[in-house]
Amino acid sequence: MGNLDAQRDWGHTIEHYPGLHDFEILDFRSAKIIVNRDEAGCLQVYDNPVFHGGEGTTLEMRVFCETDALSRIARSGFENIHVCDQPQLSIGYYWPEITSPYPHAPSHIHNQCPSAGH
């Protein structure tokens, strides 16, 4: 048995860092940034990364959409999928609902791809 926590249904899963391939989390001017080189060799820089458990603990990669996640789970062969949409304090399950897709989403601030002749 496993669990997947998802937020309100926004219609699609929100990927914070599409194309993340070869990356590092760095300190820059008293803040964290992510520097990535994607599979095509493009350099990308993101600021305002979101972490679970506090800064630097676990990088949040995406916010799952319930409909999208349930569809993927069913296509993978899982059956009898049950959505627990009420708190179950006896087992420590409580996830407050958010009202926007992600108010503190990371920002993609730079993208540089090598061009021919350079």
Secondary structure as the mmCIF struct_conf table of DSSP 4:
data_model
#
loop_
_struct_conf.conf_type_id
_struct_conf.id
_struct_conf.beg_label_comp_id
_struct_conf.beg_label_asym_id
_struct_conf.beg_label_seq_id
_struct_conf.end_label_comp_id
_struct_conf.end_label_asym_id
_struct_conf.end_label_seq_id
STRN STRN1 GLN A 7 GLN A 7
BEND BEND1 ARG A 8 ARG A 8
BEND BEND2 GLY A 11 HIS A 12
STRN STRN2 ILE A 14 GLU A 15
BEND BEND3 HIS A 16 TYR A 17
TURN_TY1_P TURN_TY1_P1 PRO A 18 GLY A 19
STRN STRN3 ASP A 22 PHE A 28
TURN_TY1_P TURN_TY1_P2 ARG A 29 SER A 30
STRN STRN4 ALA A 31 ARG A 37
TURN_TY1_P TURN_TY1_P3 GLU A 39 ALA A 40
STRN STRN5 LEU A 43 ASP A 47
BEND BEND4 ASN A 48 ASN A 48
STRN STRN6 PHE A 51 HIS A 52
TURN_TY1_P TURN_TY1_P4 GLY A 53 GLY A 53
BEND BEND5 GLY A 54 GLY A 54
TURN_TY1_P TURN_TY1_P5 GLU A 55 GLY A 56
BEND BEND6 THR A 57 THR A 57
STRN STRN7 THR A 58 LEU A 59
STRN STRN8 ARG A 62 VAL A 63
STRN STRN9 CYS A 65 CYS A 65
HELX_RH_AL_P HELX_RH_AL_P1 GLU A 66 ARG A 75
TURN_TY1_P TURN_TY1_P6 SER A 76 GLY A 77
BEND BEND7 ASN A 80 ASN A 80
BEND BEND8 GLN A 86 GLN A 86
STRN STRN10 GLN A 88 GLN A 88
HELX_RH_3T_P HELX_RH_3T_P1 LEU A 89 ILE A 91
TURN_TY1_P TURN_TY1_P7 GLY A 92 GLY A 92
STRN STRN11 TYR A 93 TYR A 93
HELX_LH_PP_P HELX_LH_PP_P1 PRO A 96 ILE A 98
BEND BEND9 THR A 99 PRO A 101
TURN_TY1_P TURN_TY1_P8 PRO A 103 HIS A 104
STRN STRN12 SER A 107 GLN A 112
TURN_TY1_P TURN_TY1_P9 ALA A 116 GLY A 117
#
